[in-house]
Amino acid sequence: MLSTKRRAFEYMALVDSGADVNVFDVEIAIALGLNLKAGEAADIVTVMGGVETVYFHTITITVGGTRIETRAAFRERASDYGVVGQNGFFGHFIISFDRQAEELEIKRLLGSGAGEP
């Protein structure tokens, strides 16, 4: 679940160990009631090696009852999916990928977030 003080909704994001930050598109910013360009502007390098301007906002991400307040980058263009990455997501959880079984396990780090493990 993604949320702000104004709005919340269920959302599935790509868990990407190669992503430096959490990144969502403008449609998600609007759905969360955020003014995209009111966020802190920064340039990030995309997976294709290009540079893209994004706007950082503080949001809450809830996974399995654990809520974390984190920063997320929002971009102006639409995308098929959002990404949770190293800074702002992986630091709050233990992430285990089992490629052979095609499974992903996410466990809360002790002292990170609220709610039950």
N, C-alpha and C positions, 0 to 999 in steps of 0.2 A: 504494500500500500504506500502511496505517496501522499503527503499532506503538508498543508501550511496552516496558519491560524484561521484562514478563511474557508478552505475546502480540503476534501480528502476523497480519494478514489482508488480502487484496485487497479494495479498496473503490473505487468510482467516485463522485466528488463533482462537484457543479456548480461550475464556475469562474465566479465572480461578481464582476465589477469594481465593482459597487455595494455589495458587502458590506465592512464595515469589518474584520471578524475571521472566522476559521474557526469554523464552527458545526456541531456534530453532535448527534444526539439521545442519550437515555439508553441506548438499546439498543446503540449503538456504544461508549459508556463501559463498559457491562457486558462487552461482547465483548472490550474491551481490558484487562479486569481492574481497572478504576478504580472507586474509591468516589466516586460522583458528588459528594456533598455535602462531601467532604474537600477539594475544590478551592476556589480563591479565588472567592467569590461576587461577582457584579456584575450590574447591571441594564443591559440593552441595549434599544435601540429596534428593533422588528421592522419588516419591510417594510410592514406595514399600519398602522404608527404607534403600535402598542401598546408597552408595556414588559414585558419578560420577564426573570426572574432566571435567570442561567446560572452555571456553575461552570467556572473555567479550570483546565486541567491541561496539563502538558508532554507532548507526544507527538512521534513521528517520522513524517514523511510522506516517502514515496519515490516519485519520478516519474522514469521512464526511467533508473534507476540512480543518480540524485542523491537523497541522503538529507538532509533538513533537520530539525533539532530545532526545534520551534515550540510556541507556546501555542495551545490550541484551547478554545473555549467549548462546554460540553455543557449541553443543556437537558433538563428533566424530561419533556417531552412527546415523543411519537413523531413522526417526520417521514418523508416518502417519500425524502428525499435529504439529504446533508450538503453544506455549502458551504465552499469555500476562498475567502478574501477578501484585501483589500489588506494588512492587518497580519498577518504570519505566513505568507504564501504569495507574493503578488505581489512582495515585496521580495527574493525569492530567485531569481526567474526573469524572463526576457523573455517576455511573453505577447502573441501576435499573433492577432487575430480577423480572419478574412476572411469577412465575411457573404455576399458574392456566391458564393464557392466553398463556403460552409458548412464552413470549416476552422478549426481552432484549433491554433496552434503554441506549444509551451512549450520554451524553451531555458534552460539553467542560466546564471545570471550568474557570471562568473569570480569565484572565491574564495568561492562560496556552496555549502555542502554538500559531500558527498564523492561519489566515484564518477565515472563517465565522463559527458561531455556528451550 
